[in-house]
Amino acid sequence: MTLKELKGSLSGINIGLSGAVPECSEWTEPAPDRAIIEFVAVFTGLVIKYGGRIVHGFHPTFTPIILDQAKHHAPPGSGKVVTLVISELWANTPDFRDILSWSEIAEIIVTKQIGEGGPEIVDTRNRSLSLMRLHLLQQMNVMIAVGGKVHSNDGIIPGVLEELKYASCRRMACFLIGGGMGGMVAKLVGVQSWPSEQPWPWESWRQNGLTNQKDRELQTATDVGSCASIIFYHLLHHPELAKRELARLDVSEKDCLNDATILTFKK
C-alpha cells in the first residue's frame, strides 16, 4: 500500500517534536546529524500532509526543516499547521526575525524571559526555557523525542529531559527514538550510561500503544529515517492517543508576550 492509498487523518493530533543533534562527543554513529534531520523532514511532511500539527520549541537545527516541509505539504486552506514556542531570550535574533515571515503557516508563541542578562547566564537560560517548555508541552497531545543534547558539564538543563518530565506530568503518549545514535535519548533508554539515577520512572507512563518489542526497536534504532513511517502509521491507526484526557500544566497567558513582532525592533 502506498501513502497515496492510505485512508485516515491525523486531524486533532498536535505532535511535539523534541530533540536536537547531540554533541559530537555523544555520537555513537558516523553521521547521526544527517539521519536525525532526515527523520524530522520525512515525519513532518507526513504529519502535515495528513492533517496533523507539528509543535516545536524553535531549535535552530529543526525549525527551518519543519517550516519548509509545512510549506510544501500543507493542504490548501489548512492555515497554521505548525506551532512554534520560543523564549523571549532568543526572540531578538536574526533567526527569529526570519521565522516571522512564516506566520501564515505557523503560530508563534513567545514566552517571557526570566532573569537578567542573556542566554550565557545559565540561571536565566534555565528558568526562561523551563517556562517556555511548560507552554510548549501544553500545546501537545503526543510527543516524540529524537537525539537531544546532554549538556553534561555546563549546568544547562537538557531540553529532552525536561520536556519528557512535563509530558510525564500530563500522562502524554511519548515515543523515544534513535537512542542507538547517542544523545539524551540514548541515556534515557539505557544505550549509553547515565551518570545519575533517572529522575522519574518514564517507562511506567509512556503508554504509547506499541508492543514492548516495537517500542524498544524505536528506542535503540540507528536508522531513524525508517522510524518515521512506523510512528506515522501507528498514530494514523490509533487516534485515541490524541483524545486521551491530559492533565493541565500550570501555565498562564500572562507568561507570554502579546505581540511577537515588536521584538524585532528591540535594542
Number of C-alpha atoms within 10 A of each C-alpha: 5 5 10 6 7 11 9 13 17 22 15 13 22 22 26 25 23 25 28 23 25 23 17 15 9 20 18 18 13 9 12 23 18 12 19 25 20 18 20 22 21 19 24 26 23 21 27 25 20 20 19 22 25 27 26 25 25 22 15 11 15 20 18 16 18 26 22 14 21 26 17 11 18 23 14 6 7 11 13 17 24 28 24 23 24 28 24 22 21 17 23 18 13 10 14 18 16 11 17 15 10 17 14 12 18 23 16 21 21 23 27 19 25 19 15 11 13 14 15 8 12 16 18 18 22 19 15 21 27 19 20 24 24 22 25 24 28 17 18 23 24 25 24 17 24 30 30 25 23 24 15 14 6 8 10 16 19 16 23 25 22 15 21 24 18 19 26 20 15 19 20 25 20 24 21 27 28 30 29 26 30 28 30 33 28 28 21 19 20 14 19 18 10 14 8 6 7 11 8 11 11 16 11 9 16 19 15 17 16 14 10 8 9 11 17 15 17 24 25 21 19 21 18 26 20 16 19 21 16 13 18 18 14 14 22 20 14 14 16 12 20 20 12 13 12 16 13 12 14 9 13 9 9 9 15 21 17 12 10 19 16 11 17 15 8 9 5
